[in-house]
Structure formats: C-alpha cells, structure tokens
Amino acid sequence: MTTSAKEPYATFSPDELASLPTVFREGLFLDRVIVVTGGAGVIGTALCVLFGRLGATVVACGRSRDRLDELSRHLTRLAIRHSTHALTVRDPEQVSAFVDEVWERHGRLDVLINNAGGQFAVPATEITPKGWSAVVETILYGTWYASQAAARRWIGKNAPGSIVNVTTAPGLVAAGIPHTVAARAGQVQLTRALALEWAPHSIRVNGVAVGVVSGPSLHHYPPNAKPFFEANPMRRVGDVVDVAEACAYLAAPSGKFLTGVVLPVDGGGSVWGEFWPLGKPDYFRVED
Ligand SMILES: NC(=O)c1ccc[n+]([C@@H]2O[C@H](COP(=O)([O-])OP(=O)(O)OC[C@H]3O[C@@H](n4cnc5c(N)ncnc54)[C@H](OP(=O)(O)O)[C@@H]3O)[C@@H](O)[C@H]2O)c1
C-alpha cells in the first residue's frame, strides 16, 4: 500500500481498500443502491469498495467494458453486490436508459455520485474544439445529464435522493487546464442551483472538491508538475479513501442537513497553495 508523497502515482489495490479501517459503521448503506459514474477509475474503485463494504449495492458505469469487467471481478471477489454498465455520460439518451435500467434491475436508486471525468494539461492556445468538448461535456454535461435523469425518476416516484458531485476546489484556477477550470466552475454552480431547485423533493445535491489525490491518473501531468502536487498547507497529496469517505459522509444520514455544499478535500489547498499542471513558468517566479 503506498499513497505517500514520495510516490504520488500509486494508489491502493481493491483488496487494500477493502481492509483499510473506516470510521463508518457496517451496514450503513444496507439495501441502498449507489450509482458511481466512472466507477472503474482510481477514485471510482475506492467509492465502489467503500459503499459496497458498508452494505450498498453498487452500480458502476464507464466507457470501457474491459475496465468495468476488471472492476466487476474485484467486487465479486470482495462479495460486493454490483452491476456494471458501459456507456458515455456525454450522451443524454444513454444516460437516461441507464438510469431506467438501474431502477428495473435493482428496484431503487438512493445515491448518484457523478465522478466520471478526465482532463489533460495543455497550453490554452493549443486546445482543439474536440479536446475542449471532451472535457466540458464529460464533466459538466455528464453531471447534468445524470443528475436530471436521476431526479426525474425520484420526483416521479416521490422518492428522496442524494447526489454527490466529485469536482475540484471552487475558485482554484490553474494555468494549463482552462477547459477543466471552466467545466468545474459550471459543475459547482450546478450543484448549488439543483440543491435549491430540488430541495422541495427531498433531493440533496452536494459536492466534494478534490485536491490532488495519489494515483496513476497523475501521470497525465508532466514531471515538472510533480512538486506542485504537494502545494497545500498539509504538504502532501491526499488519497482515494479521503474522497470516498467524504462522499459517504455527504450521502449518509450524517449529511441529512447538508445541501448545496461543496466540501474541499484538498489538504487546505483552497486556502493556500498553487498548482501548475504544466510546471511553473519563469514569468511567475517570485522566489529569492
Ligand atoms: N486524481 C486527482 O487528483 C483528482 C483531482 C481532482 C479531481 N479529480 C476528478 O475525480 C474524478 C475521478 O478521477 P480519477 O483520478 O479516479 O480518474 P480516472 O482513474 O481517470 O477515472 C475517471 C473515470 O471516468 C470515466 N470516464 C471518463 N470519461 C467518461 C465518459 N465520457 N463516460 C463515462 N465514464 C467516463 C473513466 O472510465 P472510461 O475511460 O472507461 O470511460 C474512468 O473510470 C474525475 O472527475 C477527476 O477529474 C481527480
């Protein structure tokens, strides 16, 4: 098991995730059905294992059937009830059909975690229309499509619901990822707007603003970005369990009086810190 600052590119294996201590009680999500978009990713796997350990039936989606099959093998071995569904969150029709399938197959839906996402660091002038759309549509439109599809069923069935959006710190701007920064700003305001509009239907909408979390997805950044992974007051990277437990806190009864909240899980990065996904240009250096 390695999530130390020395090795920010490593994460926990599914078996390690299943045996780490957790503050949450056994059976907390018993008989609950939790959808995790991007469920086979690094953070997604931690979400699936944690909610599964706590008794939930886990429903994971993503584009790659192979990655979902691998996740399914792990969840089966860990005796976690689950199903996996290959689709893109960028397509509203696929998302709507997916949510119908969840209700048909599992009979309910309690929590939606919008976790699917991805980004690549590149100077703003080099971003193509296709690259821009891929990031903005996955993060912002994907969150919207899944949230609307879930809420329509919850409202239609007069059932309560909870949405947790995995996002990044509001207000934290980084050069080299303008598509992500723009999409995350929209995602955070969407979280707040939907929390307000759907409160009368007992639907809570919250977010977890992730700082830098160890795992292989950090390989997407060039080596000169590495020193900035620890640019927060705690001077270390977080791990996937930090994110999963924050999502559980918001989704569980512990969050029953919380809506419209975006909880930073970033080692304090939102109050201090700087992140340069392409490394820090000389122009911005102020050190002696
Ligand atoms: N790791 C960090 O430090 C960090 C920091 C801040 C925010 N985040 C955010 O946290 C979330 C999870 O990140 P991660 O580190 O776990 O990344 P990851 O391992 O790359 O996981 C991303 C997941 O999203 C899925 N996905 C991507 N595009 C999709 C689409 N169009 N439709 C459906 N699924 C899609 C991917 O599966 P397929 O490729 O198979 O579709 C994958 O399972 C992302 O939103 C990420 O931006 C991460």
The ligand as a Gaussian input file, in Angstrom:
#p B3LYP/6-31G(d) Opt

LIG

0 1
 N       -6.979000      12.257000      -9.093000
 C       -6.999000      13.544000      -8.720000
 O       -6.042000      14.082000      -8.148000
 C       -8.248000      14.371000      -8.980000
 C       -8.249000      15.701000      -8.545000
 C       -9.385000      16.476000      -8.751000
 C      -10.486000      15.929000      -9.381000
 N      -10.445000      14.632000      -9.824000
 C      -11.632000      14.122000     -10.503000
 O      -12.078000      12.945000      -9.844000
 C      -12.738000      12.104000     -10.799000
 C      -12.105000      10.726000     -10.795000
 O      -10.720000      10.883000     -11.087000
 P       -9.668000       9.685000     -11.097000
 O       -8.408000      10.228000     -10.597000
 O      -10.274000       8.489000     -10.459000
 O       -9.505000       9.470000     -12.669000
 P       -9.576000       8.131000     -13.543000
 O       -8.919000       6.990000     -12.848000
 O       -9.114000       8.518000     -14.894000
 O      -11.142000       7.821000     -13.580000
 C      -12.024000       8.528000     -14.403000
 C      -13.202000       7.630000     -14.712000
 O      -14.161000       8.352000     -15.520000
 C      -14.577000       7.502000     -16.578000
 N      -14.982000       8.315000     -17.711000
 C      -14.247000       9.214000     -18.402000
 N      -14.976000       9.735000     -19.406000
 C      -16.210000       9.147000     -19.335000
 C      -17.397000       9.254000     -20.106000
 N      -17.479000      10.089000     -21.151000
 N      -18.462000       8.498000     -19.758000
 C      -18.393000       7.645000     -18.701000
 N      -17.299000       7.499000     -17.932000
 C      -16.217000       8.247000     -18.266000
 C      -13.354000       6.650000     -16.899000
 O      -13.703000       5.413000     -17.487000
 P      -13.632000       5.173000     -19.089000
 O      -12.355000       5.809000     -19.574000
 O      -13.706000       3.702000     -19.241000
 O      -14.857000       5.859000     -19.607000
 C      -12.796000       6.393000     -15.506000
 O      -13.419000       5.270000     -14.937000
 C      -12.603000      12.804000     -12.147000
 O      -13.755000      13.576000     -12.382000
 C      -11.389000      13.682000     -11.938000
 O      -11.300000      14.739000     -12.844000
 C       -9.356000      13.843000      -9.641000

